């Protein structure tokens, strides 16, 4: 049986990981918008298709 402290640690770790992922997408989106990289390059850097990359951006509330 997990303790409350253990559950809280797992929840916090999940939030931190989600923040890291969103940060990656934010950084890549900024590079796309400034013309440094293409959408395809950004998606490739995360081993994703362009469609999946766009969907994830949309899920985070970003628009290309």
C-alpha positions as CSV (number, residue, x, y, z in Angstrom):
1,X,0.0,0.0,0.0
2,X,1.3,3.4,-0.9
3,X,1.5,6.2,1.6
4,X,0.1,9.6,1.0
5,X,3.6,11.0,0.8
6,X,4.5,8.4,-1.9
7,X,1.4,9.4,-3.9
8,X,2.2,13.1,-3.5
9,X,5.8,12.5,-4.8
10,X,4.5,10.6,-7.8
11,X,2.0,13.3,-8.6
12,X,4.7,16.0,-8.3
13,X,7.1,14.0,-10.5
14,X,4.3,13.8,-13.1
15,X,3.7,17.5,-13.0
16,X,7.4,18.2,-13.4
17,X,7.6,15.9,-16.4
18,X,4.6,17.6,-18.0
19,X,6.2,21.0,-17.5
20,X,9.4,19.8,-19.1
21,X,7.5,18.5,-22.1
22,X,5.5,21.7,-22.5
23,X,8.7,23.7,-22.2
24,X,10.2,21.7,-25.1
25,X,7.2,22.4,-27.2
26,X,7.2,26.1,-26.3
27,X,10.9,26.4,-27.2
28,X,10.4,24.6,-30.5
29,X,7.4,26.7,-31.3
30,X,9.4,29.9,-30.7
31,X,12.1,28.6,-33.1
32,X,9.5,27.8,-35.7
33,X,7.9,31.2,-35.4
34,X,11.3,33.0,-35.7
35,X,12.2,31.0,-38.8
36,X,15.1,29.2,-37.3
37,X,13.7,25.7,-37.8
38,X,10.7,24.2,-39.7
39,X,7.8,22.4,-38.3
40,X,9.2,19.2,-39.7
41,X,12.5,19.7,-38.0
42,X,10.8,20.4,-34.7
43,X,8.7,17.3,-35.0
44,X,11.7,15.2,-36.0
45,X,13.6,16.4,-33.0
46,X,11.0,14.8,-30.8
47,X,10.6,11.7,-33.0
48,X,7.0,12.7,-33.8
49,X,5.1,13.2,-37.0
50,X,4.1,16.8,-38.0
51,X,0.5,15.9,-37.4
52,X,1.2,14.6,-33.8
53,X,3.4,17.6,-33.1
54,X,0.6,20.0,-34.2
55,X,-1.9,18.1,-32.1
56,X,0.3,18.3,-29.0
57,X,0.8,22.0,-29.5
58,X,-3.0,22.4,-29.8
59,X,-3.4,20.3,-26.6
60,X,-1.1,22.8,-24.8
61,X,-3.1,25.7,-26.2
62,X,-0.6,26.9,-28.8
63,X,-1.4,27.7,-32.5
64,X,1.0,27.7,-35.4
